[in-house]
Amino acid sequence: MTVNRMLPAVLAALLSAGACATASGTPSSAPAATPAATPSVAQAPASAATPLSISDPWVKTARSGMSAAFATLVNTTGEEVTVVAASTPVSPSVELHEVVGDGGATTMRRKQGGVVIPAGGRHVLQPGGDHIMLMNVRTAIEPGAEVPFTLTLKDGRTVSFTAVAKDFAGANESYAPHE
């Protein structure tokens, strides 16, 4: 008889404890947070995880020496994004470059401050302009090869992409490494 009287009280206590459990299953006396009050990764905009999208990436073929990579960098955020470095396994030395004109001649040099992409904007890396410079290429870049790249942003995040190798006769500007 005693068991029959205690059973409803035990069930009520268990149900009450279950109602106070959080999503992790641990008891809590605090009310559950609403999804709007507690942002989660699933609710974060895609741009928070990947601040840049890369379109039309390609790299100039080369057996050795120098090469360059090009693409359009699209800022998917509402804030300015700055690319400060780039890397690829085919070259031990990679720099962000710009091409400047001086009395009819063009010279490429390291781009001071990196490549800045405005909020919601785009920046084109192209022959004769800003580009990713590969120096001392140690692995031949053959036509059609897929070359991996990683961009490092000012805030420390990285963005990776793959560029397809293409033959290209242009982009033979002189290089001024100390300017």
N, C-alpha and C positions, 0 to 999 in steps of 0.2 A: 504494500500500500504506500509506503513512504516513497518508493521510487516513482510511482505514478504521480504523486503530488510534486515531486522535485523536477520531473521532466519538463513541464511547461516553463518553469523558472529558468532552467539551464538553457533551453532553446531560446528563450527571450534574451538571455544574456549573450549567447553566441550571435544571434541576429543583430543585436545592438552593437557588438564589437565589430562585426563585419561591415556595418554601415559606416563606421568611422575609419575603415582601412583606406589607405591611399592606393594609387595605381601600382605601387611596388609591393603591396600586400602587407605593409607594416601598419600597425594601429596609429591613428593620429587624432588628436582632439581638435586640430585646426580644420576649418572648412576647406574643401578642395578648391584649388585655384582654377579659374576659368582659363581656357586656351588663350583668350585675348590678353590676360594679365601675365601669362608666362609664355614668352615666345619659345618656339622650339625650332630645331633645324628644319623640320618639314615645313614650317610656316614661313621660314626666312625666304626672301626673294632669291631666285637663282643667281642673281648678280652678286649676292653676298659671298657665295662660295667661289664664283668664277668672275672676277671683275673685268676680264677681257675675253672677247671672242676673237679668234684669228680667222680671217677669210683669205682665200687664194694664196696660201703660202707656197713659195718655191725657192729653190736654191740653185745658184749657178754651178754647172758641172766644173770639176777641176781634178786633175791628177795629183797635184801637190800645189804648194804655194798659197795663193790667196783665192778666196771665193767670197760670195755675199749671198745673204738671204733677204727675201722680200715678202711682204704680205700687207694686208690691211688690218690694223689693230682697232677693234671696236670696243669702246668703254661701255659696259652694260650697267654702270652705276650712276648715281646722281652726284658723284664727287670726282674730282680730277684724279687720274691714275698716272703714276710715273714709272716707267720701265727704267731701271738703273743698270741692269746687266743681262747678259745672255750667255748660254753655254750650249755646246753640242759635243758628242763624243768623237766627232771626226776632226776636231781642231782643239789644240790645247790653249789657244789664245783667241778669244772672241771679244769684240768691242762693238759698241753702238757708235755708228758713224753718221756724219753729215757731209754733204758736198757743198763747197762754197766756191763762188766765182771771184777771181781776182784779175782784172784787166784782160778778160777774154779766156783765160785759162781756168780750169776747174781743179780743185784740190779736195781730197777727202781727208777728214780728221775726226778724232774722237769727239763725240757730241757731249759737251759739258752739261751736267745736270740731268742727263738721260733724255728719254723721249716722253714728253708730256701729252697725254690724251685727255682732252676736256671732258667734263661730265656729259655722258650721253653722246659723246662725239666719236670721231674716228681719226686715225693718223695713218697715212699711207707710207709704207717703206717701199721705195722704188729705185730702179737704176737712175743715177744722176741726182739722187736726193738722199734722204735718211735711209739707212739700211743697217743690217747686222753683218759685220765684217768678220770673216773667218781668216785667220792668219796661220801660217805653218800647217796647212791641211795635212794630216798624217794618214788619212784613209782616202783613197780615190773616191770622188763623188761622180758616179756614172749616170748617164741619162736614165731617168725613170726610178732611180734609187729613192727610197724614203728615208729622210734624214731627221732624226729627233732633235728638238730644241727645247730649252727651258728658259723662260724669261723670269727675271727676279724683279719684283716691284719694290718701290721705296719702303713700303710697310713690311717687307720681308716675305710676303706671299709669293708663290711661284705659279706660273702658267706654262703648261707644256703643250707642244703641238708638233706635227710632223710636216715637213716640207718635201715636195717632190722635186727631184733634180731635173733641170732643163739646160740644154745647150743655149748659150747666149754670148754673142760676140761683143756686146757693149760693156759698160761699167768698168772701163779701164782708166779711171782717173789716177793722177799721181797721188801718193800718200805722204802726208806731212804729220808724222807721229807725235811731234812735240808742240803742235799748235793748239 
